[in-house]
């Protein structure tokens, strides 16, 4: 669907005091989805990303490619449908919507359950986007998160088609997480990675400064991908507790995420009812 007007960009400034913890479960799509058996949910540490093959069902239907335009041309990240009252919101990284120097990107389009050049659920165009001022104006990776509201596609809201993931805000830093993304390169580099497959890692997260970290090799293209705590493949959803931001170094598999604190709450609240 072509949006009737240009999208709107907003920044969110977190309150100076810490907001209370908040969480919500994921949700199933309005119609049942089909697909093959999901990979085993047992969380042995998997820092070397593997292909997620269970398409046509959650969680794959809730995760997709995010296409957008920068001053240098087209680019892509990963985004996730998150549970909101308007059933129209996706979550990604701040550096997927803004350069961190007060310049917005544009033309956001979300393609859920993308794989191997296939778009089985179609594509949704953006309506509005929010990222914290700490990212948009200062390029501070503590705030490298963003929330995008989508227009309906042929009268269908995205979460009604894909289902959604839950979230936990102002929680801890130590999780047992699945991390998902569409990388076209890895850290350290290895062959056979082309951005055409949804990939995943699993492992324990930990605190490093104000950020969270996990061992996962997914690089460019996976930015914005979800970190899901308590993902149960039988129901298809977990609790989003982080998003792919950056790696410690080009040769390190130590991947970082902002902590989902007050800034995450404010960004979510800016978009949840639009």
N, C-alpha and C positions, 0 to 999 in steps of 0.2 A: 504493500500500500504506500502511495506517495503521501507524505505528510502535508497537510494543508498550509503549513507555515514553517518558517525556519525554526530549528530547535532553539531552546533556551539554555544558557549556561549560567551556573550559580556557584559561588563558593560558600563553604560552611566554616564558621569559626567556632571551635569547641568552647564550652563554658569553662571558666577558670577552676571550678570545683569538680570533683569527680562525680559523675552520675552513677546511679545504682546499676548493678548488674541486670542484664536483660537477655532473655532468650526466647526463641519460638521454634517449634518443630517445622519440618518441611511439609509439603502437601503433594498429594497425588494429582495427576491430570484429570480433567473432567471425564475423559474416556480412557478405558484401559489401553495400555500399550503392550506390544508384543516384542519378543526378542529372544535371543539365545540365553543360555545360562550365564550368569555373571561370574567373574573370577572369584575365587575363594576369598572371603572377607577376613580370614585369619591374618593378623598383622605382623608377619615376619618383616624385618626391615628390608626394604627394597629401595636403595639409593640410586640404582641404575635403572632408569625408567623403562617400563614395559608398555606394550600396546594394550589398550583396553578394547576388547573385542565385542562386548555385549551391547550392541546398539539397538535402538528401538524401544528402550526401556530406561527407567531411571537407574543410576544417576546420569547416564550419557545424554538423555534427552534434555536435561537441565543445564548442560554445559555446551558451549559452542564457540565458534570463531567470532571475533569482533573485528569487522573491517572498518577503516576510517581513513580520513585524508589529512596529511600533514603538509606543511609548506614544501616539503621535498617530494611529495607524491603519496601513493597509497601505502598503507601499512596494516598490520594485523596483530591482535592480541587474543586472549582467551577471556570469556566472561561466563557468569553463572546466574541463572534465575534464582532469586531469593524470595522467600515468603513475605509478601506485603499485602495490605488491604486492597490495593488497586490491581493486584495480580499482573503487574506490568513492568517490574523492575529487574534489572540485571546488575551484577557487581563486577568490577574489574579493578585495574590498577590506575592510580592517578596519572602515571606517565603514559597511559593509553588514551588520555583525553586532553592533556595539557603538557606543554614543554617545561613547566615549572618556572617560566619566566614571563608569566602573565599572558601567554598566547595559547588560545584554545585550538584544538583540532576539531574536525567537523565530519559530517556525512557518516555518522555511526550506523552500522548495520549489523545485526546479530543473526547468526545462522546456527541454531541449536542442532546438536547431534551430527554435526558435519563429520564426514569421513570419506577419504578417497574420492574427492571431487563430487561427492553426493550431498544434496541438501534435502533430506527426506521430509523435513518439517517446514521448509520454506525459510523466509527471512523477514525480520522485523526492523523497521526504521525508528530512529530516535525521536523523542519528543523533547526531553530536557536532560540535563546532566549536572551533577554536583560533585565537586572535589574540595577537600579542605584548603583554606588559604595557605596553610603551611606547605602544601605541595604547589599550588598554582602560582604563588608569588615568591616562594623561597626555595623550592626544589628540595625540601626536607623529606628524606625517605621515611621518617617517622609517620608521615601523612600520605604515603603513596597508595591511596585508595580512591575509588570513584564509584558513583551510583548513577545509573542511567534509566530513565523511564522511556518505554517504547510505546509507539502507537499500536493499536490493534491491527492485525493482519486479516483482511477479509472478515472483519467483525469479531475476530477471535483474540482474546488477550493471551499473552505468551504463556503464563503459568497454567491456564486452562488446557493448553496443548501439551506442554512439556512436564508439568509438575514443578515443584520448587524445592530448594534446599532450606533448611533451618539456619539459625544463626545464634551465636553467643557473643554478647558485647560486655565489656568490662569484666571479663573473667580472668583466668590465669594465663600462663605462658606455656605450661607443660601439657601437651596433648598427645594422643596417639592418633595420627592423622593419615588420611589419604590425600595426596596432592595430585591435581589433574592439570593438563595443559595440552596445547598443540604446538610443540617446539619445532623449529626448523634448524636448531643447533643445540648443542649440549655443552656443559662445563663439567669436566674437561671434554674437549671435542672428540666425537666419534662419528663414523659413517652411518649412512642409512636413515638419517633423520631429516625429514623433508616437510614437516608441517601438515601432512595429509592424514595423520592418525592421532586420535586422542590417546595420550599416554598418561601413565600414573606412576607415582612412587608411594611408599608407605614408610612410616617411621615415627620415632619420638621427636617432639619439638622441645626447644629449650629457649631460655631468655638470653639475649646478648644485648646489653645496653637497654635501650627502649624498644628494641625489635625482638622478633621471634625468629628462630632458625630451624631448619630441617636439612638432613642430607638428601639431596635430590639433584640430578644432573640436568634437569630441564631448563633450557635457556630461552633465547629469543623466540617469540611466538606464544610461549606459555605464560608470558606476563599477564597478570590479572587472574590467572587460574586459581580455583578454590583450594584451600586447605580444609578438609572436612573431618571433624572429630565424630566418633561414634557412627560412622557410616555403616549401615546394615544393608547388605545387598538384597535381602528379602523384601525390604520396604523401599529401598532405592534412595533414601535420603539420610543425611547426617546434619551436623551443625557446622556451619561455616565459621571458622575461627581465625582465618588469615587468607591472604592472597599473595600470589607470586609477585615479588618486587624486583630483587636483584640478587647477584651472587657476591660472595666475599671477594673473590678474584676470578679472572677468566679461567684459571685452571682448577678452581676449587668447586666441589659439589655442595658447599655450604650455601644454602639458599635462604634468603631473608624475606620476612613479611612485616608490615606494620602491625603493632598490637591494636586490636579492635577495642579502643577505649572511647572516650567522649567524642572524638572526631568522627569515629565510625557511626556512633549514635546520631549525631547531628546530620551527617550526610544522608543516612538512611531516612531520618525523619523529614528531611527536605523533599524527598522523592516518593515516599510511601503512599501518598494520597493524590498524586498529580494525575 
